[in-house]
Amino acid sequence: MADNNMKQLIQYVAESLVDDPSAVRVNQTEGPDAIIVELNVAPEDMGKVIGKQGRIAKAIRTVVKAATNKGDKPVFVEIQ
């Protein structure tokens, strides 16, 4: 999946979960071995993105992993 599409995917999922979608920011950094996507949300929405025992965060990471092509660099999602 193209890098821009990955950012859009994470942005869409995060905006669907939070109360303040305008506060959602997605930044992407590409390193030599991996792509790191940073997801920033409003502090009051942090619990909604992480979920109980991290279940929603894990689900977001699973969706991103499934959307990544086999030969591409791995994509890591950091929630801040």
MIVEXKOL-800187 format. One record per residue (C-alpha): x, y, z. Coordinates in steps of 0.001 Angstrom, whole numbers, padded with zeros to 6 digits, always signed. Example, Ala and Ser with C-alpha at 12.3 -4.5 7.8 and 13.67 -1.06 7.14 Angstrom:
BEGIN
+012300-004500+007800+013670-001060+007140
END
This chain:
BEGIN
+000000+000000+000000+001366+003440-000863+002648+005531+002030+000080+008281+001586-002720+005720+001647-001371+004330+004942-001529+007788+006511-005071+008246+005226-006094+004839+006594-004802+005616+010085-006302+009121+009988-009711+007732+008978-009746+005080+011697-008616+007532+014389-011122+010218+013373-013890+007615+013527-012998+006744+017124-012492+010135+018804-014831+012928+019923-012600+015678+018444-011584+014582+014920-009987+017977+014197-007278+017234+016797-006112+014058+015023-002643+014422+013479-000744+011730+011600+002976+012130+010892+005093+009654+009002+008841+009111+009195+010622+006723+006882+013817+005145+008123+016194+002756+006376+014488-000353+007788+010938+000685+008683+008234+003321+008439+007070+004921+011679+003635+006524+011759+002909+008780+014734-000731+009249+015687-001491+012275+017855-004928+012825+019385-006387+015159+021998-005518+014096+025571-009176+013428+026446-009467+011073+023450-006360+009040+024256-008350+006342+026059-010674+005886+023103-007760+005254+020745-005926+002913+023120-008980+001060+024484-009237-001303+027425-005962-003171+027869-004760-001705+024553-007208-003675+022432-008110-000856+020027-004457+000158+019598-003607-003452+018837-006469-003635+016331-005214-000477+014574-001732-001988+014323-003209-005248+012976-005145-003390+010261-002005-001481+009263+000011-004690+009121-002655-006343+006973-002689-003349+004610+001088-003442+004127+002371-005295+001075+004584-008293+001753+007763-006856+000223+007396-003379+001739+009133-002042+004827+007307-002798+008090+005072-000040+009422+004996+000763+013133+002234+002881+014679+003060+005017+017702+000179+006606+019580+001044+009851+021335
END
